[in-house]
């Protein structure tokens, strides 16, 4: 009996040691499978948390040629007031997925008030004006105008600005809209002398989805609204009259 118990105790550890590597091998195999499945899901099954676009002025039509006097006019463009009726003014749109999930669209570099002001700055530079480098804050009230700013102050409001894409399985429907109000003031008299609004909307249907198309649509809508501000040259005439002291 003593020998038999000794034999049993010597056999059991050997059987246990043989089963150990098998268990570990199966566990590693399952872990590798789980990792492979997770990688597949991450690559193919997950929608991005958000999309971002670079808002800027993209000419949609030729602008009026600059005149000699306009090259001497100094202007300051203030950051626009964001008056959109939205809960989060950082958002500029959304992508609606086939499962009705909404993915937010945000500006890539700066918030909408500065992005719109920068686009307007670009237009005035192209028109030959001397545009101040800074983009101050102005609440569109005459009592807030500062005399140290350039003689002509340009500000305004963002009334509408949005890009939406219905990302359906068979077709992608893009639409964008922009409405801005531009206000001009004389910093030497602290008086507002001109106000104008313009609105634009665009749409596109395409078989493919991309951030680039989101960017293209919102920039086209914004740029077209800005260019409508300059139609008829009334705004340039008002600036010239104020800068040269005409009533």
Buried (B, 14 or more C-beta within 10 A) or exposed (E): EEEEEEEEEEEEEEEEEEEEEEEEEEEEEEEEEEEEEEEEEEEEEEEEEEBBBBBBBBEBEEBBEBEEEBEEBBBBBBBBBBBBEEEEBEBBBBBBBEEEEEBBBBBBEBBBBBBBBBBBBBBBBBBBBBBBEEBBEBEBEEEBBEEEBBBBBBBBBBBBBBBBBBBEEEEBBBBBBBBBBBBBBBBEEBEBBBEBBBBBBBEBEEEEBEBEBBBBBBBBBBBBBBBBBBEEEEBBEBBBEBBEEEE
